[in-house]
């Protein structure tokens, strides 16, 4: 049933055998399509603007636009921050092999570590193989965080949006190869940020953490 409101003026329009349109003046209202309710903006009621009714997806055109915008925000933020983490890891590898800054250290960083051929996965694999890092107390946490960030970045870069399963509060993306799903929401972003803090601190980029989060 349509929500009760004060001084309700009701208009009934027969759209088909299963649909009844109910408009109550005075605010944003809902139309009943089968058993599904969709909000009609108040300005459309006030100005008698016809509302296009569709029996397809639960999300209206505006909802889909918001969903796409939120996915773009997730992608932009996480991929950008993951790039910073990759640079910090590359710098840590350089300081391990060349503790002092000199020409050899610079060549190693610019001509090996930071080239497109030496991917994020290769940097992580190299970090995982070095005995010195394995002996560190934080090694397990760093390794876990690196792989978490890598998987999340790859998913955001290559997986597809599932509009039907997504809402304004939770975006769902799917792997086109095996249809595995991943939910993007505030909780996922918080998890990513916690892993980011762990990694930047471990690699000596505490100033970046302070600038981004105001903490150490």
QUIRA-V493345 format. One record per residue. N is the residue number from 1. RES is the residue in one small letter. PSI is psi in whole degrees, -180 to 180 (NA if undefined). D_LAST is the distance of its C-alpha to the last C-alpha in Angstrom with 1 decimal. Layout:
((N & RES & PSI & D_LAST) (N & RES & PSI & D_LAST))
This chain:
((1 & x & 148 & 53.5) (2 & x & 145 & 52.2) (3 & x & 143 & 50.2) (4 & x & 138 & 52.5) (5 & x & 160 & 52.2) (6 & x & 144 & 54.3) (7 & x & 57 & 57.3) (8 & x & 132 & 56.9) (9 & x & 121 & 59.1) (10 & x & 137 & 59.3) (11 & x & 127 & 60.4) (12 & x & 127 & 61.3) (13 & x & 126 & 61.7) (14 & x & 111 & 63.0) (15 & x & -41 & 60.9) (16 & x & -171 & 62.2) (17 & x & -17 & 63.4) (18 & x & 6 & 60.0) (19 & x & 135 & 58.2) (20 & x & 127 & 58.4) (21 & x & 123 & 56.6) (22 & x & 123 & 55.9) (23 & x & 126 & 54.6) (24 & x & 125 & 54.1) (25 & x & 152 & 54.0) (26 & x & -7 & 51.4) (27 & x & 179 & 48.0) (28 & x & 131 & 46.4) (29 & x & -172 & 48.5) (30 & x & 147 & 48.9) (31 & x & 152 & 51.6) (32 & x & 116 & 52.7) (33 & x & 101 & 53.0) (34 & x & -116 & 54.4) (35 & x & 13 & 52.0) (36 & x & 133 & 49.0) (37 & x & 135 & 47.9) (38 & x & 136 & 46.3) (39 & x & 137 & 45.4) (40 & x & 122 & 47.6) (41 & x & 149 & 45.9) (42 & x & -38 & 47.7) (43 & x & -26 & 48.7) (44 & x & -34 & 50.6) (45 & x & -45 & 52.6) (46 & x & -41 & 53.3) (47 & x & 11 & 54.5) (48 & x & 38 & 56.3) (49 & x & 126 & 54.3) (50 & x & 139 & 55.0) (51 & x & 127 & 52.2) (52 & x & 119 & 52.2) (53 & x & 132 & 52.2) (54 & x & 143 & 51.1) (55 & x & 5 & 51.4) (56 & x & -178 & 48.9) (57 & x & 153 & 45.2) (58 & x & -23 & 43.5) (59 & x & 134 & 41.3) (60 & x & 176 & 43.1) (61 & x & -43 & 42.7) (62 & x & -39 & 40.1) (63 & x & -43 & 38.1) (64 & x & -38 & 38.2) (65 & x & -43 & 37.0) (66 & x & -41 & 33.9) (67 & x & -45 & 33.3) (68 & x & -38 & 33.5) (69 & x & -40 & 31.2) (70 & x & -37 & 28.5) (71 & x & -41 & 29.0) (72 & x & -37 & 28.6) (73 & x & -45 & 25.3) (74 & x & -49 & 24.0) (75 & x & -48 & 25.4) (76 & x & -45 & 24.1) (77 & x & -51 & 20.5) (78 & x & -42 & 20.2) (79 & x & -39 & 22.3) (80 & x & -47 & 20.6) (81 & x & -34 & 17.1) (82 & x & -32 & 18.7) (83 & x & -38 & 20.2) (84 & x & -42 & 16.9) (85 & x & -41 & 15.9) (86 & x & -41 & 19.4) (87 & x & -40 & 19.1) (88 & x & -40 & 16.0) (89 & x & -43 & 18.1) (90 & x & -40 & 21.0) (91 & x & -39 & 19.3) (92 & x & -39 & 18.3) (93 & x & -40 & 22.0) (94 & x & -45 & 23.3) (95 & x & -23 & 21.5) (96 & x & -49 & 22.9) (97 & x & -33 & 26.4) (98 & x & 85 & 26.2) (99 & x & -33 & 23.8) (100 & x & 144 & 25.4) (101 & x & 117 & 25.6) (102 & x & -174 & 29.3) (103 & x & -40 & 31.7) (104 & x & -41 & 31.7) (105 & x & -43 & 27.9) (106 & x & -42 & 28.2) (107 & x & -42 & 31.1) (108 & x & -42 & 29.5) (109 & x & -50 & 26.5) (110 & x & -31 & 28.6) (111 & x & -6 & 31.8) (112 & x & -65 & 30.5) (113 & x & -44 & 26.9) (114 & x & 15 & 26.7) (115 & x & 160 & 30.2) (116 & x & -23 & 31.1) (117 & x & -25 & 32.9) (118 & x & 84 & 29.8) (119 & x & 171 & 28.3) (120 & x & -42 & 24.9) (121 & x & -40 & 26.8) (122 & x & -38 & 28.2) (123 & x & -44 & 24.8) (124 & x & -43 & 23.6) (125 & x & -40 & 27.0) (126 & x & -44 & 26.8) (127 & x & -43 & 23.4) (128 & x & -22 & 24.9) (129 & x & -14 & 27.9) (130 & x & 120 & 26.5) (131 & x & -37 & 27.1) (132 & x & -47 & 24.4) (133 & x & -36 & 21.7) (134 & x & -27 & 23.7) (135 & x & -13 & 23.5) (136 & x & 145 & 19.7) (137 & x & -35 & 18.4) (138 & x & 4 & 16.0) (139 & x & -48 & 18.9) (140 & x & -42 & 20.2) (141 & x & -41 & 17.0) (142 & x & -45 & 16.3) (143 & x & -46 & 20.0) (144 & x & -45 & 20.1) (145 & x & -39 & 17.3) (146 & x & -46 & 19.0) (147 & x & -34 & 22.3) (148 & x & -50 & 21.1) (149 & x & -43 & 19.8) (150 & x & -47 & 23.0) (151 & x & -41 & 25.3) (152 & x & -43 & 23.9) (153 & x & -43 & 24.0) (154 & x & -40 & 27.6) (155 & x & -45 & 28.7) (156 & x & -29 & 27.6) (157 & x & -30 & 29.3) (158 & x & -19 & 32.6) (159 & x & 162 & 33.2) (160 & x & 150 & 35.4) (161 & x & 135 & 35.0) (162 & x & 98 & 37.1) (163 & x & -36 & 38.1) (164 & x & -33 & 40.3) (165 & x & -9 & 37.6) (166 & x & 152 & 34.9) (167 & x & 177 & 34.3) (168 & x & -23 & 32.3) (169 & x & -17 & 29.6) (170 & x & 117 & 29.6) (171 & x & 136 & 30.4) (172 & x & 126 & 32.2) (173 & x & 153 & 32.6) (174 & x & 144 & 35.0) (175 & x & 119 & 35.5) (176 & x & -17 & 38.9) (177 & x & -45 & 39.9) (178 & x & 3 & 39.6) (179 & x & 20 & 38.7) (180 & x & 141 & 35.6) (181 & x & 151 & 33.6) (182 & x & 131 & 29.9) (183 & x & 129 & 28.7) (184 & x & 117 & 26.1) (185 & x & -173 & 24.8) (186 & x & -37 & 21.9) (187 & x & -42 & 21.2) (188 & x & -41 & 21.2) (189 & x & -40 & 18.8) (190 & x & -41 & 16.3) (191 & x & -44 & 16.8) (192 & x & -45 & 16.4) (193 & x & -36 & 13.0) (194 & x & -43 & 11.8) (195 & x & -39 & 13.4) (196 & x & -43 & 12.0) (197 & x & -44 & 8.3) (198 & x & -46 & 9.9) (199 & x & -45 & 12.0) (200 & x & -37 & 10.0) (201 & x & -43 & 7.7) (202 & x & -32 & 11.2) (203 & x & 8 & 12.9) (204 & x & 17 & 11.1) (205 & x & 50 & 9.9) (206 & x & -32 & 6.4) (207 & x & -36 & 8.1) (208 & x & -40 & 9.3) (209 & x & -43 & 6.3) (210 & x & -41 & 5.8) (211 & x & -37 & 9.5) (212 & x & -41 & 10.1) (213 & x & -7 & 8.1) (214 & x & 28 & 7.2) (215 & x & 170 & 3.8) (216 & x & NA & 0.0))
